[in-house]
Each structure stands twice: as structure tokens, then as C-alpha cells.
Amino acid sequence: QVQLLESGGGLVQPGGSLRLSCAASGNIFSINVMGWYRQAPGKQRELVATITYGGSPKYADSVKGRFAISRDNAKNTVYLQMNSLKPEDAAVYYCNADVYTYGLGYADYWGQGTQVTVSS
């Protein structure tokens, strides 16, 4: 029912920047925590960043100081600004959200993923 649509992935040079977006749609009343995860080939999915409804962010040590997460509650959208990209940042990035809908309450939803490639 609830859909998370991701955009902004692509190919960038080492040291370059990229901005990911994730918009939630459906029978949404409100959204609690939103976040970004990533998975590289042969590796487990890992947490990149999360952000609360009020805008408090948390980051993985590997991206702290380079990435910035933000959200627009009026648009049900979360963003990930990625700067100083490294080859090890290359992965499929997944959007995640805890969405409140009438009747169901809160439930966890995932986007389909967007590919980020850092050239070498």
C-alpha cells in the first residue's frame, strides 16, 4: 500500500557529490523515523543514517562528516546529501521509513533501492 520512491542515484567520480531523495506515498497519516541503508556486492546491508520526525540525525562512522540526512515532513520525503564520495561508498542505497496509516498503525517500509557507482 505505502510506496517509497527513490531517485538521484548514478555514476560519480571519487571526491564528487550526489543527492538521493525518497518520497513516501499512500494512505499516510504521519512518518516517524526515516533512514538510509546500503548494500555492496558480497557484503551485508548496513545502516548509513537515520533522522527523527523532529530532524535529529545519526550517522554511521564511515560516513560521518561527509554525508548529511534531512527531511521535509510536508512532502513525506527524506534526502541524503553525499559529499567527498569514495570507491567504498559504491552500493545499492535503500530508503526506510516507519509509516503510520489509519487502521494499521506504524509499519516498516523499504524502497526498491538506487544504485550509486563511484568510478576509479
Number of C-alpha atoms within 10 A of each C-alpha: 9 16 15 22 18 22 14 15 18 14 14 18 14 17 13 14 17 17 16 21 20 27 18 23 14 11 13 15 11 16 20 16 17 27 26 25 19 22 19 16 9 6 9 9 15 14 16 22 23 24 21 15 14 10 15 11 16 16 19 14 9 11 17 12 12 13 20 18 24 20 21 12 14 7 10 18 20 24 23 22 15 19 17 15 22 18 15 11 19 20 21 18 25 25 28 22 25 17 23 18 17 10 6 8 12 16 13 14 16 19 18 13 22 21 17 22 20 19 14 8
